[in-house]
Amino acid sequence: MSNYSIYLEEFTEQHDFSDYLKLVNDKNNTYAIEGIDEKRITKKELIKFINEYDGILYGIFNEKKRHIGNLSFSKIDDRKKICNTGILLSQSYQGCGYAFQAMVLGLGNIFDNFNIDTVQLFVLESNLSAIRLYEKLGFQLQGVAHNQFFKNGQYKDSLEYRIKNLSKAKISIPDFLKTL
């Protein structure tokens, strides 16, 4: 999957892990990512995570083919036609529109090529830039999920957002591509 600024590619152990390791070991960048605690993650652990990932894990790559983040779709339930999504972008690439582009591409793919009608996500109330991104894409707030987020031995509340399909998003793919 590609467009003018970024492209998505399923991340495998054949990819270069140097940027990925920096990304997941930057604790200022991963404070809102459940499952990444204070312990430093090794290449071996990352390879195991990728090989055992139960879902779709895309690397986000910029025009220079540099790995700048990940977009995931997990907890895919074919019966209920729902899945979860999450995104992690290197701090040096935040605020440049890359996360927006990646989400548009990823949502387009998941709705067009999988038996999914609804994508949901959970976000910490303090992650205001992520909330703005999700709302710009057309995700709708469902409510507060109490004690949904667990990290470093502590539970926190999250906000649950959902989007039904891209036709209900505020920005359609054709309009988005026209702005590039």
GIZI-V300565 format. One record per residue. N is the residue number from 1. BURIAL is + if it has 9 or more other ideal C-beta (glycine too) atoms within 8 Angstrom, else -. D_LAST is the distance of its C-alpha to the last C-alpha in Angstrom with 2 decimals. Layout:
BEGIN
n=N burial=BURIAL d_last=D_LAST
n=N burial=BURIAL d_last=D_LAST
END
This chain:
BEGIN
n=1 burial=+ d_last=15.92
n=2 burial=- d_last=12.73
n=3 burial=+ d_last=9.03
n=4 burial=- d_last=7.15
n=5 burial=+ d_last=8.25
n=6 burial=+ d_last=11.25
n=7 burial=- d_last=13.77
n=8 burial=+ d_last=16.79
n=9 burial=+ d_last=20.26
n=10 burial=- d_last=23.60
n=11 burial=+ d_last=25.27
n=12 burial=- d_last=28.71
n=13 burial=- d_last=31.47
n=14 burial=- d_last=30.49
n=15 burial=+ d_last=27.49
n=16 burial=- d_last=28.01
n=17 burial=+ d_last=29.13
n=18 burial=- d_last=29.11
n=19 burial=+ d_last=25.80
n=20 burial=+ d_last=26.60
n=21 burial=+ d_last=30.03
n=22 burial=+ d_last=28.76
n=23 burial=+ d_last=26.35
n=24 burial=+ d_last=29.12
n=25 burial=+ d_last=31.75
n=26 burial=+ d_last=29.92
n=27 burial=- d_last=31.86
n=28 burial=- d_last=29.93
n=29 burial=+ d_last=26.78
n=30 burial=+ d_last=28.65
n=31 burial=- d_last=30.79
n=32 burial=- d_last=29.21
n=33 burial=- d_last=29.37
n=34 burial=- d_last=32.54
n=35 burial=- d_last=34.45
n=36 burial=- d_last=33.57
n=37 burial=- d_last=36.53
n=38 burial=- d_last=37.94
n=39 burial=- d_last=39.18
n=40 burial=- d_last=37.39
n=41 burial=+ d_last=35.83
n=42 burial=- d_last=36.89
n=43 burial=- d_last=35.24
n=44 burial=- d_last=37.96
n=45 burial=- d_last=37.17
n=46 burial=+ d_last=33.44
n=47 burial=+ d_last=34.25
n=48 burial=- d_last=36.64
n=49 burial=- d_last=34.06
n=50 burial=+ d_last=31.54
n=51 burial=- d_last=34.35
n=52 burial=- d_last=35.69
n=53 burial=+ d_last=32.46
n=54 burial=- d_last=33.00
n=55 burial=+ d_last=29.57
n=56 burial=+ d_last=26.25
n=57 burial=+ d_last=25.04
n=58 burial=+ d_last=21.65
n=59 burial=+ d_last=20.83
n=60 burial=+ d_last=17.31
n=61 burial=+ d_last=16.63
n=62 burial=+ d_last=14.19
n=63 burial=- d_last=13.37
n=64 burial=- d_last=16.97
n=65 burial=- d_last=18.36
n=66 burial=- d_last=19.59
n=67 burial=+ d_last=20.52
n=68 burial=+ d_last=19.04
n=69 burial=+ d_last=20.07
n=70 burial=+ d_last=21.27
n=71 burial=+ d_last=20.59
n=72 burial=+ d_last=23.77
n=73 burial=+ d_last=25.20
n=74 burial=+ d_last=28.96
n=75 burial=- d_last=32.03
n=76 burial=+ d_last=30.99
n=77 burial=- d_last=33.61
n=78 burial=- d_last=33.76
n=79 burial=- d_last=36.57
n=80 burial=- d_last=34.86
n=81 burial=+ d_last=31.37
n=82 burial=+ d_last=29.94
n=83 burial=+ d_last=28.55
n=84 burial=+ d_last=27.48
n=85 burial=+ d_last=24.27
n=86 burial=+ d_last=23.70
n=87 burial=+ d_last=21.21
n=88 burial=+ d_last=22.10
n=89 burial=+ d_last=19.81
n=90 burial=+ d_last=21.33
n=91 burial=- d_last=21.87
n=92 burial=- d_last=20.46
n=93 burial=+ d_last=16.95
n=94 burial=+ d_last=17.20
n=95 burial=- d_last=15.40
n=96 burial=- d_last=12.23
n=97 burial=- d_last=10.29
n=98 burial=+ d_last=11.58
n=99 burial=+ d_last=14.13
n=100 burial=+ d_last=11.99
n=101 burial=+ d_last=9.91
n=102 burial=+ d_last=13.39
n=103 burial=+ d_last=15.07
n=104 burial=+ d_last=12.93
n=105 burial=+ d_last=13.58
n=106 burial=+ d_last=17.13
n=107 burial=+ d_last=18.04
n=108 burial=+ d_last=16.91
n=109 burial=+ d_last=19.12
n=110 burial=+ d_last=22.00
n=111 burial=+ d_last=22.24
n=112 burial=- d_last=21.94
n=113 burial=- d_last=24.15
n=114 burial=+ d_last=26.59
n=115 burial=- d_last=29.20
n=116 burial=+ d_last=27.48
n=117 burial=- d_last=27.24
n=118 burial=+ d_last=26.81
n=119 burial=+ d_last=25.10
n=120 burial=+ d_last=26.70
n=121 burial=+ d_last=26.37
n=122 burial=+ d_last=28.55
n=123 burial=+ d_last=27.56
n=124 burial=+ d_last=29.88
n=125 burial=- d_last=30.24
n=126 burial=- d_last=29.78
n=127 burial=+ d_last=26.28
n=128 burial=- d_last=24.61
n=129 burial=- d_last=21.11
n=130 burial=+ d_last=21.13
n=131 burial=+ d_last=22.57
n=132 burial=- d_last=19.87
n=133 burial=+ d_last=17.20
n=134 burial=+ d_last=19.35
n=135 burial=+ d_last=20.05
n=136 burial=+ d_last=16.45
n=137 burial=+ d_last=16.02
n=138 burial=+ d_last=19.20
n=139 burial=+ d_last=21.88
n=140 burial=- d_last=25.22
n=141 burial=- d_last=27.89
n=142 burial=- d_last=30.99
n=143 burial=- d_last=33.25
n=144 burial=- d_last=34.71
n=145 burial=+ d_last=35.73
n=146 burial=- d_last=38.76
n=147 burial=- d_last=39.38
n=148 burial=+ d_last=36.53
n=149 burial=+ d_last=35.26
n=150 burial=- d_last=37.72
n=151 burial=+ d_last=37.34
n=152 burial=- d_last=39.97
n=153 burial=- d_last=42.74
n=154 burial=- d_last=41.39
n=155 burial=- d_last=40.10
n=156 burial=+ d_last=37.48
n=157 burial=+ d_last=36.14
n=158 burial=+ d_last=32.59
n=159 burial=+ d_last=30.52
n=160 burial=+ d_last=29.82
n=161 burial=+ d_last=26.62
n=162 burial=+ d_last=25.93
n=163 burial=+ d_last=23.44
n=164 burial=- d_last=24.94
n=165 burial=+ d_last=22.11
n=166 burial=+ d_last=18.46
n=167 burial=- d_last=19.77
n=168 burial=- d_last=21.18
n=169 burial=+ d_last=18.15
n=170 burial=- d_last=16.88
n=171 burial=+ d_last=13.28
n=172 burial=- d_last=13.28
n=173 burial=- d_last=11.19
n=174 burial=- d_last=10.49
n=175 burial=- d_last=9.43
n=176 burial=+ d_last=7.14
n=177 burial=- d_last=5.52
n=178 burial=- d_last=5.63
n=179 burial=- d_last=3.83
n=180 burial=- d_last=0.00
END
